[in-house]
Amino acid sequence: RISRRRALSLAGVSAAAGVGAGVAAGRSATDASAVPADAAALKYPFYGEHQAGITTPAQDRLHFAVFDVDDIPRKDLVSLLQDWTIAAARMSQGGSAGEFAPDAGPYEAPPEDTGEAMDLGPTGLTITFGFGPTLFTAADGTDRFGIGARRPRALVDLPRFSGDMLDERISGGDLCIQACADDPQVAVHAIRNLSRIAFGRASLRYSQLGFGRTSSTSTAQVTPRNLFGFKDGTANLKAEDPAAVDEHVWVADSDDQAWMAGGSYLVSRKIRMNIEPWDRTRLSEQERAIGRTKGKGAPLSGGDEFTAPDFSMPGSGGKPIIAEQAHVRLAHPDTNGGARMLRRGYNFVDGNDDLGRLDAGLFFLCFQRDPERSFIPVQTRLAGSDLLNEYTRHVGSAIFAIPGGATEGSYVGARLFE
Ligand code: HEM
């Protein structure tokens, strides 16, 4: 176990104190925050080669929002991205979304920041922007913004997978924003203010709250557990393996569209988990479905959490000890031609349904250099025969091109519009 501060310094992160303009004078960042003082002051750089929120150590909370662009000219889409960039950069450093001086006298206009994160500090906020296929090619085939020819080959329309029960209202979309922070109100504040800024240019299509990261993106983080109670993120790509991250996460200069260099592709899947039948399933069956033990998260072939699974080890009845249809076998790179991805999902509970069952699950998020070499082949195998399928249902789906990071003075996605 390594302390959180040590974990962050290993991941190249500054936990320097000092909260930006959004904190009212004379109040400490911890007064209203649910997180400890040093965690409240934690901030990640917004500008850089890559957008933050991908290899950044996964924060505890998510607010993910998807927008459709209104019927506006190209220049207004550009101005929206410029305004979003400025506000996101400020908020991620603990500042307000816009000029905000509540004590300066009577305000003639609504404040440029809604105020609810004023005393909370940045709490590790990252804001990550993405472009959906329909931004390039609208549903009716039109190229609204003159960028159709620059749609990357890797930004495919996802195929329909076996068992998909997708709801269009929580699928697709023109633009996405992933806001992650260690305080839920900070993440919600970010999305709320970016939605407010978008008014008249883009409209919220759907949004999702998430809690309890279901993945580690740094070897210094303890592996968390998902709502099935299993450790999740053990075999994930981690920031400390830059060669693997370069190979499987970041788009290279030489890949298809030069404007995507330093970017990635995000696939989101809202996966409903049938919690109640799972909770009535014997432990041995739960472990057979995953292929790992529930306690330590070790592969059923033995060892500890980080021991590599031995898929050829025999079990009883002439069958392998890790079942042919166990989740970890079907998802493992060895059985998928080396496919890997950086998983960064969150748990969700959206209340309950009409039958009194928890409306709960995993908001699965994964970043990769090319979904046709990562998510799509893996999900095709999982959808076919994963033992987990009896307990899960995919209800939402989307794919986004995540451009590289912005340089200060420019904006996210600028190279697409040059
Ligand atoms: C591994 C759970 C959906 C891809 C794992 C592990 C668990 C787990 C417990 C083992 C620990 C680890 O290595 O992280 C779940 C649950 C899901 C789900 C509960 C749905 C509710 C998916 C989906 C994909 C996926 C949709 C991608 C299409 C992977 C991969 C691994 C993995 C690539 C690592 C396999 C390895 O290299 O050993 N998952 N998962 N999972 N999962 Fe999932």
Residues whose N, C-alpha, C, O or C-beta is under 5 A from the ligand:
A	BS01	HEM	N226 F228 F230 K231 D232 G233 T234 A235 N236 I271 I290 V328 A331 H332 P333 L362 F364 F375 V378 Q379 T392
